[in-house]
């Protein structure tokens, strides 16, 4: 795949990628951009609706090194690219329905969060991770299936 649009289209075709797989999708896009040296101005983003505010606070404390607990899934994970919130489905997400926006650059935080499997919606079949690796020619071996 040669363009970000091709990557996003591929990921969007995976069943339930937006229902429990958005963290995997965000990491995959980020690593594809990194592999192609297009990641310098990209930020990882977690979006939280009201009912996830405790998770936001937990994740914020972990990011600030106040807590050493396990990070958990947000309401949605995406990337911030060229002043737009981008995921596999949308190239300009409307963030008005979210109460908290958490920007971060720590790729390993996203890995840790993705590996807290029980915090994500189980609708996404994590067996798709190995197919994503092959299709995008990226390494996701640090992500649990």
Secondary structure, DSSP 8 states (H G I E B T S, - for coil): --SHHHHHHHHHTSTTTTTT-HHHHHHHHHHHHHHTT--TT-EEEEEE-GGGHHHHHHHHHHHTTS--S-----SEEEEEETTEEE-SS-SS--GGG-SEEEEE--HHHHHHHHT-GGGS-TTS-TTHHHHHHHHHT---TTS--
